[in-house]
Structures are given as structure tokens and as C-alpha cells.
Amino acid sequence: MKKPTKSRKAAPESVYETVTRADEAMGPAARWITEIEASQKDAKRTDYEAAGKRIIARYLSEGRGTLNDGVVVAPSQRMNLLWANVETLKPAIFARTPKATAQPRNRDGNPVARTAAMVLERSANALLDRQPFAMQMGCVRDDRLLPGAGTAIVEYLPETDDASVTRHNATVRHLQWRDWLTNRARSWNEVRWFAYRAYVTKPEAEKRYGAELADALAYDQIEGGDDKNGSSRPADASPGDRDKAVVWCIWSKDDNRVYHVSPGCKSKFLLEAEPPCQFTGFFPCPRPLVATVGPESTIPTADFRQYQDQANEIDMLTGRIYSLSTALRLKGLYPASANEIKRLLAENDGEVMIPVENWAQFGEQFGRTGVVSWLPIDMVAQTLTQCIAARQQAKQALYEVTGISDIVRGATSASETATAQQIKSQWGSLRIRETQREMQRFCADAIRLLVEIVAEHYTPEELAAMSGMSLLTAQQKAQIQQMQAMAAQPPMPGMPPAPPPPPIPPEVAKLLKEPTWDEVMALLRSGVLREFAIDVETDSTIEPDQREEQAARVEFVTAVTQFLTAATPVLQTAPALAPLMGELLLFGVRGFRVGAPVESEIEQAVKMIEQASERPPAPPQPDPTLEAAKVKAAAEIERAGMETQAAREEHAGTMAELAMKGRIDAMRLQQQAMQTQAPPGFLPPGLPQ
């Protein structure tokens, strides 16, 4: 292994780059064990872990606490404002599984990029639904709010059968706040290696590393043990705990390698391999979610340490209030011979009464008169009132330091106006908005790592099942297109025409217009984060306000409706302005968070409008009134023509009838003339008798 070069004096990594000759002689794994032990012994990290343990114990109200003035306060005498503040901030920072979104970085209408983004988005949300993502992120959030730093790793866990992978799995796992380390660095960009601790049993070690290496490990630890070097079993372990060995998994950015080492086996690596997935930032975890950090170290300072003095003051006053409340009860003296008073006081357990044998002498000596002499409690009551007022002032000072306003805590006054409450709400949310954004950033980074595993390892069949998308392969698309081309060819000369092929189903015809799985997978395998923007929906990690959500939806629908109402007449008179109107509509829609689900549909509608505007204008529509008049006139003309034709035909019939009658009359006259000249009994032929 290449020996690290000596860094400059100002660089913070020099302590961890020291490799002793003894370590070199023992083997390559000894160097990494030395770096891990040096990181654990770092003064700032030691202080961070010690403070984290105290903060968690205080949050859980475990044990007795010693305040600044040396007063020991029991948990029952505390006002656990740490627990109250953390429980208030939890749902405001993270409360539910976020909704992943994926979009092409360049929105140029590329169908392959659009389809691949849809596959990634659906697959990412399917992965989030399959695993307890919200629980893991909740643990990260709790580590951020209590000890001050939380993180999780994204693991690629394929299921194998002999030498082949039968199923790909990607999951997010929270790391306990003391189980991960880095080299000392001033920022995340200077982190060269990231290590996290795991506890394995001997059967697990044999299955993972082999019997020989498993026998070399020391199985003397349990999860949560305080022993850092793994040399002894914790004293507080119960007999039922299983002995385990400590294994550190190290991701070295300089070497582009992953190492598994154990303090019980310094001579060799348990595992040395390339990373199972080539993540964009190399490490299998997002940048940790941390509290307050300075410019010289990535180790944070917990939020509670910023207001622990005010919390101690409140605890001190609470302890005194508890003591004064205990002392605030009736105490007095009475004659021992007064049996009636003794019997009366015996029925009341709230007072402390002491009998006096020589009551007369006691009264003369101390000036007591009456049957009962009461101990004054006025000063106790006044002191108690002042302590309660002082504690209230200390609480207000604490809330000013933490920035948790009354509205955030759900406390308000009936005399406050709605405007005053809104101002307080905005001010209170302003202090936690940065933490909310960091939580959303952490969730988005974790989802990006999941998506990288999906894009690099998952098969088209798995993506189709996860995304629910139906796409053709390149071979299937080519076969269908070939069948269409053959059907369109004319028959050969002298050959009868071939029967027409069956019609293509509409769903298959639609798939022919979409990209193929081969095109989508080629784009995903080429480097997903260079082509897509993976993110989570804004505010999707916190509980929504139903009224605010409804108001936002109504505002969105109203704005879109008003724009379409105003744009429709413009498009009718000037179709060339369709692209401008479309961009204005999309500009307005993208400004509404609630409009994201319908943004793609609006984009398609805008594209259809733009395509329609590019077609030649249709002829103007005729006037309906004029068309009705034309139809009526044509009907009248047709009716008049029919009447004229009927009159003509009637006239022709009449004339023919008159002509026939004239001929008959002429023939009768001729017959009569012939009868006059012919001999008796003779009739001309052809005339009716």
C-alpha cells in the first residue's frame, strides 16, 4: 500500500496519517485500526461522546443530576425542558416518508429522458414504501436533536444463488451515533474515509469471511458496549447477551476501496474489495445531519449545550420550589395535656404538631399565648412565590435562546390578535426552517443513493414491476414494425393479394410511440445523476396543515382558471402567441407546490395547443342565420320548380285530352258525312257503332 505523504502543518489529517513501524510489520489492516483508534481518542470527539451520553440520560430522566452550585437534583424534582423541546421539534422537522420526484435536467422534450425519469421516480417511491424509511430517518433526526449528529447508510444487498444474482435489494439503515467515524476534517469535503461499526456473531463471520478469519476474531462485545477497542466484554452485559466481534467497515476515498477490519485481527483484512456501487460522492451515506459546527471541525456541538445553563437554573429553581412546597404546611405546638386537641390533630396528616409538657412555663418563656402556637409560614410562601416567578423568567430566557415560540409549542393567549399570532408563528418557524431544509436535503441525498443503485444494478424486469410501466423492447418494436412494413407492400405480379393482417391493438400502437426499455436502460446505465434531478417534494417530510393545503389548492385552481379565461380570446385572435401563453402558464404553475402532480398534464396540453397553432387556419365558420336563410330559399325555389313542373304536366295532359277529343269529333263528323252518301246499312270501318 502506498504510504500517505506528510501533510502541511495547517492540515488536520496529520494525526491520522501516522503509521508506526510496528503497525506496518503486523500487516496492512493495522494501519486502519490505528486510524480508527486515533479518531476515537480525539479530544473533541471524546468530549462529544461524553456530552451526548449525559444529554440522552437527561432526556430520558435517568439518574440524579448535579447542578452548577453542587445541588443534587433527583429526576422527580426536574422540569425536563430538554424532553419538551425535543418532542416539540420532532414533528416539525420530520414526520412522514417523503415523496420522491425525478425530472430531466434539460427539459427539451426528449421522450427517452422523460420516460426514464418517470421510471426512476416510481421505482424510488416503491423502494420507500417497501422499507421503514420513515423510522430510519426518525432515528437520524433524534440523533441530530440530542447528541448533535445523525447519519444513515444506503446498502446494496443482492440475493445470490451460487454465482448469479437472483434479486437486487437497496435499503437505508440508520447508524447509531457512536458507531460511525471519519478522519478529522474541517468540512465534509476533506473527509478521506468513512467507517462504521458492526457487531457479528461467529456464524455470521464464518458465512461472510470464512472459517479461518472467523476463528481469529475476538467475540467479547455486544451492541452498545462502551469498550472502544474491543478487548473485553462489557461488565453490564447480561447472561442472555450473545458474544459478538467488532468489525469496522471502511470506505477509503483515496484508494477507491472498501475494507473490513477488526481489532482482534490486525494481521490482515477481513475483506478488501471495490465499492459495490459507484456512488457519485463515493461514500454510501449522505453528508451527516449535524447541529452547530465550527470552521475547524466536523464534530458538532449539541443544541442542548447552548442552553444547558438556563436548563440547570430552571432545575435548581424547580428543586427549591419542591422543597418549599414540602415545607409549606402547618406546624405548631400545643399543650400535652390537651387530649381534645391531640385527637383533633390526629385526624389531619397534613400538619406537624408537637405536644409540650409544661405549656404555662413555655408560654412565659417564649411569650406564647393561646391553646396552639403556630410556626409562621409567611416567609416560606413569599419565597415560594418568588421562586415560581424566577423560574418563569428563566423559562422565557430559555425559549429566547432556543427560538421555540409560544405558537410552535401550542401556547397562546386569548387576548392576542390573529396578526400577532401569525407573526409569532413566522418567527418561530424561521428558527427551525434551516433544520427542516437540512432534513429534506438529507432525505433527498439518501434517495439519490438509492436511485443510483437502481440505475446501476436493477434489471428491466424489476424496474417494470416496481414502476408499473409497460414498454417494448427494441426487438419487440422491430418485429411489429417489420410486420407493418410487410403488410403495406403490394402483392407480387401474378400472385393473389395476401389477406390483410390483424389490426394492431390500440395499446400496442401507443407503445410504439414510446421509447423502448433498451433506450431507457442505456440512459440509466450511462450515469443517472448527470441526466436527472432527483429531489423530494418541498415540505413533504413534515405533517401538512389541512386548511393551508386546501387554501393552496383553491388558490392554484383559481389562478389557472383566471389565466385560461383571459388567454382563450387572445389565442383565438392571435394563434401565434400560443408558445408565449404556454410558457406563462407553466411559469405560474411551477410556482405552486400543490400544482406539481398536474404539471406534466399541463405541459402536454400546452404542447398540443402549440401544435394546433402551427396548422393552417381553418376557413371561417358560416353565419348560422345566413345559412338557414339560404336553406329556406333553396327549399322555396325547389318547391316553386316542382309546382311549375306539375302545372306544366297538367297543362300538357289537358291539351292532349282536348286534341284527342278534337280528333274524335272530326272522325264522327266524317262518319256522318259518309253515312249520308253511302247506301243503307253500310258503316265505315274503325268507327264505334
C-alpha positions, 0 to 999 in steps of 0.5 A: 500500500502506498504510504500517505505523504506528510501533510502541511502543518495547517492540515488536520489529517496529520494525526491520522496519517501516522503509521508506526513501524510496528503497525506496518510489520503486523500487516496492512489492516493495522494501519486502519485500526490505528486510524480508527483508534486515533479518531476515537481518542480525539479530544473533541470527539471524546468530549462529544461522546461524553456530552451526548451520553449525559444529554440522552440520560437527561432526556430520558430522566435517568439518574440524579443530576448535579447542578452548577452550585453542587445541588443534587437534583433527583429526576422527580424534582426536574422540569425536563425542558430538554424532553419538551423541546425535543418532542416539540421539534420532532414533528416539525422537522420530520414526520412522514416518508417523503415523496420522491420526484425525478425530472430531466435536467434539460427539459427539451422534450426528449421522450427517452429522458422523460420516460426514464425519469418517470421510471426512476421516480416510481421505482424510488417511491416503491423502494420507500414504501417497501422499507421503514424509511420513515423510522430510519430517518426518525432515528437520524433526526433524534440523533441530530436533536440530542447528541448533535449528529445523525447519519444513515447508510444506503446498502446494496444487498443482492440475493445470490444463488451460487454465482448469479444474482437472483434479486437486487435489494437497496435499503437505508439503515440508520447508524447509531451515533457512536458507531460511525467515524471519519478522519478529522476534517474541517468540512465534509469535503476533506473527509478521506474515509468513512467507517462504521461499526458492526457487531457479528456473531461467529456464524455470521463471520464464518458465512461472510469471511470464512472459517479461518478469519472467523476463528481469529476474531475476538467475540467479547462485545455486544451492541452498545458496549462502551469498550472502544477497542474491543478487548473485553466484554462489557461488565453490564452485559447480561447472561442472555447477551450473545458474544459478538466481534467488532468489525469496522467497515471502511470506505477509503476515498483515496484508494477507491476501496472498501475494507473490513477490519477488526481489532482482534485481527490486525494481521490482515483484512477481513475483506478488501474489495471495490465499492459495490456501487459507484456512488457519485460522492463515493461514500454510501451515506449522505453528508451527516445531519449535524447541529452547530459546527465550527470552521475547524471541525466536523464534530458538532456541538449539541443544541442542548449545550447552548442552553444547558445553563438556563436548563440547570437554573430552571432545575435548581429553581424547580428543586427549591420550589419542591422543597418549599412546597414540602415545607409549606404546611402547618406546624405548631405546638400545643399543650400535652395535656390537651387530649381534645386537641391531640385527637383533633390533630390526629385526624389531619396528616397534613400538619406537624404538631408537637405536644409540650409538657409544661405549656404555662412555663413555655408560654412565659418563656417564649411569650406564647399565648393561646391553646396552639402556637403556630410556626409562621409560614409567611416567609416560606410562601413569599419565597415560594412565590418568588421562586415560581416567578424566577423560574418563569423568567428563566423559562422565557430566557430559555425559549429566547435562546432556543427560538421555540415560540409560544405558537410552535409549542401550542401556547397562546393567549386569548387576548392576542390578535390573529396578526400577532399570532401569525407573526409569532408563528413566522418567527418561530418557524424561521428558527427551525426552517434551516433544520427542516431544509437540512432534513429534506436535503438529507432525505433527498441525498439518501434517495439519490443513493438509492436511485443510483443503485437502481440505475446501476444494478436493477434489471428491466424486469424489476424496474417494470414491476416496481414502476408499473410501466409497460414498454417494448423492447427494441426487438419487440418494436422491430418485429411489429414494425417489420410486420407493418412494413410487410403488410403495406407492400403490394402483392407480387405480379401474378400472385393473389393479394395476401389477406390483410393482417390483424389490426394492431391493438390500440395499446400496442400502437401507443407503445410504439410511440414510446421509447423502448426499455433498451433506450431507457436502460442505456440512459440509466446505465450511462450515469443517472445523476448527470441526466436527472434531478432527483429531489423530494417534494418541498415540505413533504417530510413534515405533517401538512396543515389541512386548511393551508393545503386546501387554501393552496389548492383553491388558490392554484385552481383559481389562478389557472382558471383566471389565466385560461379565461383571459388567454382563450380570446387572445389565442383565438385572435392571435394563434401565434402567441400560443408558445408565449401563453404556454410558457406563462402558464407553466411559469405560474404553475411551477410556482405552486407546490400543490400544482406539481402532480398536474404539471406534466398534464399541463405541459402536454396540453400546452404542447398540443395547443402549440401544435394546433397553432402551427396548422393552417387556419381553418376557413371561417365558420358560416353565419348560422342565420345566413345559412338557414336563410339560404336553406329556406330559399333553396327549399322555396325555389325547389318547391316553386320548380316542382309546382311549375313542373306539375302545372306544366304536366297538367297543362300538357295532359289537358291539351292532349285530352282536348286534341284527342277529343278534337280528333274524335269529333272530326272522325264522327263528323266524317262518319256522318258525312259518309253515312249520308252518301253511302247506301243503307246499312253500310258503316265505315270501318274503325268507327264505334257503332 
